[in-house]
């Protein structure tokens, strides 16, 4: 399926979703709708085990919300727009397949919030990342005030959000905002290497592992441990779980079938 604001590429075991709104891949209603629909499509594609989200061009992963797209909207109109954004981000965050954000250039505002809903983030060392909305007289509205503190801690998140400061990819790695920082020219290759490694993992176990972490974070500890155990039991009796144990006992490499 072709999308107005995205480019989709597929390689063995994974897909690459590229934001394509030059020059800086700003996000408008159509972009959020396209991202949602693309992730729905890829969720149902059994040939895709992992999804990389990145930007096209050289300047930006995504430089934030397209201000022209929301300027002058009435409150009801903006609330409708915000519901579309939340629907999109909930889909990216909740998809059962692992997601990797490959970040470079400007990663501002809505672009940063989009990266935050991915499971893993690889950034160019010289990327410019943050939620500077306070400098426009507003605050983040798509999860930045909630997801950022959960990654970097409350004090550091407040510093970045209150000051409206951005950080480099190297600094983002130091504070735990991204998983790895590499030279800009290596970002996509590194993301692909991670995607290939993840695509080779047993799909049922990887999906439930993601679910256990994400859902458990919103539970009290004992409830989360019970949920984890339930997920474990499913993986234990899965075809891939049986194969993994058999391969271990037979001292051979397992052949997973995603079942």
C-alpha positions in Angstrom: 0.0 0.0 0.0 1.3 3.5 -0.9 1.2 6.3 1.7 1.2 10.0 1.1 3.7 10.8 3.9 5.7 7.6 4.3 8.1 5.3 2.4 7.9 1.7 3.3 10.9 -0.7 2.6 11.1 -4.4 3.4 14.1 -6.6 3.9 14.2 -10.1 5.2 12.5 -10.3 8.5 11.9 -6.6 9.0 10.4 -3.4 7.6 11.6 0.2 7.5 9.0 3.0 7.8 10.4 6.3 6.7 8.7 9.6 7.4 8.6 11.5 4.1 7.6 15.1 4.4 10.6 17.2 3.3 12.5 19.1 4.3 12.2 18.1 8.0 9.5 15.5 8.1 7.1 17.6 10.3 4.1 15.7 11.5 0.5 16.6 10.4 -2.8 14.8 10.6 -2.1 12.9 7.4 1.3 11.7 8.7 -0.2 10.4 11.9 -3.0 8.6 10.0 -0.5 7.1 7.6 1.8 5.9 10.4 -1.2 4.3 12.1 -2.4 2.5 8.9 1.2 1.4 8.1 1.7 -0.2 11.5 -1.7 -1.9 11.2 -0.7 -3.3 7.8 2.8 -4.4 9.1 1.3 -5.9 12.2 -0.6 -8.4 10.0 2.3 -9.1 7.7 3.8 -12.4 8.9 7.0 -11.7 6.9 7.8 -8.7 9.1 9.1 -9.4 12.6 10.5 -6.0 13.5 9.8 -2.5 12.4 12.3 0.3 12.1 10.9 3.9 12.2 13.1 6.6 10.7 13.0 9.7 8.5 13.9 10.3 4.9 16.4 13.0 3.8 19.4 14.3 5.7 18.0 17.0 8.0 15.6 15.3 10.5 14.0 12.2 11.9 11.0 14.6 12.6 11.2 18.2 13.6 7.9 18.1 15.4 4.4 19.1 14.8 3.5 20.9 11.6 2.4 24.1 13.2 0.6 25.3 10.1 -1.6 22.2 10.4 -3.0 23.1 13.8 -2.8 26.9 13.7 -6.1 28.5 14.3 -8.0 25.3 15.1 -10.9 25.6 17.5 -10.8 23.5 20.7 -13.1 20.8 19.3 -11.1 20.6 16.1 -7.8 20.4 18.0 -9.3 17.7 20.3 -10.2 15.7 17.3 -6.7 16.1 15.9 -5.2 15.1 19.3 -7.4 11.9 19.3 -5.8 11.0 16.0 -2.3 11.5 17.4 -3.1 9.4 20.4 -4.5 6.6 18.3 -1.4 6.6 16.2 1.1 6.6 19.1 -0.9 3.9 21.0 -0.7 1.7 17.9 3.1 2.2 17.6 3.6 1.6 21.3 1.3 -1.3 21.6 2.1 -3.3 18.5 3.3 -6.8 19.4 6.4 -6.6 17.2 9.6 -4.9 18.4 10.1 -1.4 17.1 13.4 0.5 16.7 13.6 4.3 16.2 16.6 5.3 14.0 17.2 9.0 14.9 19.2 11.7 13.3 19.1 15.4 12.8 16.2 17.2 14.5 14.1 15.0 16.8 11.9 17.7 18.3 8.5 17.8 20.1 6.1 15.4 18.4 9.1 13.7 16.7 10.7 13.1 20.1 7.3 11.8 21.4 7.1 9.5 18.4 10.5 8.1 19.2 9.6 7.6 22.8 6.8 5.1 22.0 9.3 2.9 20.1 10.9 0.0 22.1 14.5 0.9 21.2 16.2 4.0 20.0 19.5 4.4 18.1 20.6 7.9 17.6 23.3 9.7 15.6 25.8 11.2 17.9 25.1 14.7 16.6 21.3 14.3 16.6 19.4 17.1 18.4 16.7 15.6 20.6 14.1 17.1 22.9 10.7 18.5 23.7 11.2 22.3 23.5 7.5 23.2 23.5 7.8 25.5 26.6 9.6 27.9 24.3 6.5 28.3 22.2 4.3 28.9 25.3 2.8 25.4 25.3 3.7 21.9 26.7 4.1 18.5 25.2 0.7 17.0 24.4 1.5 13.5 23.1 3.1 11.8 26.1 6.3 13.7 26.5 5.6 14.7 30.1 4.9 11.1 31.0 7.2 8.9 28.9 10.3 11.0 29.2 10.4 10.8 33.1 9.9 7.1 32.9 13.1 6.8 30.8 15.4 9.4 32.3 14.0 10.0 35.8 11.8 12.8 37.0 14.5 15.4 37.9 16.3 15.2 34.5 13.0 15.2 32.6 11.8 18.3 34.4 15.1 20.0 33.7 14.8 19.3 30.0 11.1 20.1 29.8 11.2 23.2 32.0 14.3 24.7 30.2 13.1 23.6 26.8 16.6 22.3 26.2 17.6 19.6 23.7 20.4 17.2 23.9 22.8 15.5 21.4 22.6 11.8 20.6 25.7 11.2 22.8 24.1 13.0 25.7 20.8 11.2 25.1 22.7 7.9 25.4 24.4 9.1 28.6 21.1 9.9 30.3 19.3 6.8 29.1 17.0 8.5 26.5 18.4 6.3 23.7 20.0 2.8 23.7 23.0 3.6 21.6 24.7 6.6 19.8 26.7 6.1 16.6 28.0 8.2 13.8 25.2 9.6 11.6 26.1 7.5 8.6 25.9 4.3 10.7 22.5 4.9 12.3 20.3 2.9 9.8 22.9 0.1 9.4 23.0 -0.3 13.2 19.2 -0.3 13.3 19.1 -3.0 10.6 21.7 -5.1 12.5 19.5 -5.0 15.6 16.4 -5.7 13.5 18.0 -8.8 11.9 19.0 -10.1 15.4 15.5 -9.6 16.8 13.8 -11.1 13.7 15.6 -14.3 14.4 14.2 -14.6 17.9 11.1 -16.7 18.6 8.1 -14.5 17.8 5.7 -15.7 20.5 8.3 -15.3 23.3 9.4 -11.9 22.0 5.9 -10.6 21.8 5.0 -11.8 25.3 8.3 -10.4 26.6 7.4 -7.0 25.3 3.9 -7.3 26.8 5.3 -8.4 30.2 7.6 -5.4 30.4 5.1 -2.8 29.1 2.1 -3.9 31.0 4.0 -4.8 34.1 5.3 -1.3 34.4 1.7 -0.1 35.0 1.0 -2.7 37.8 2.1 -3.1 41.4 5.0 -5.5 41.7 3.1 -8.6 42.8 0.5 -8.2 40.0 3.2 -7.7 37.5 5.0 -10.8 38.6 1.8 -12.8 38.3 1.3 -11.4 34.8 4.9 -12.3 33.9 4.3 -15.9 35.1 1.2 -16.2 33.0 3.2 -15.0 30.0 6.0 -17.5 30.8 3.5 -20.4 30.9 2.3 -19.5 27.4 5.9 -19.4 26.0 6.7 -22.7 27.9 4.0 -24.6 26.1 4.4 -22.9 22.8 5.9 -24.8 19.8 9.0 -22.6 19.9 9.4 -23.1 23.6 9.3 -26.8 23.2 11.8 -26.6 20.3 14.1 -24.4 22.3 14.3 -26.9 25.2 14.7 -29.8 22.7 17.5 -28.0 20.9 19.3 -27.2 24.2 19.1 -30.9 25.3 20.2 -32.1 21.9 23.0 -29.6 21.7 21.9 -28.0 18.4 20.6 -24.7 17.1 16.9 -24.3 17.5 14.6 -23.9 14.5 11.9 -21.5 15.5 8.6 -21.3 13.6 6.9 -18.4 15.3 4.3 -20.6 16.9 
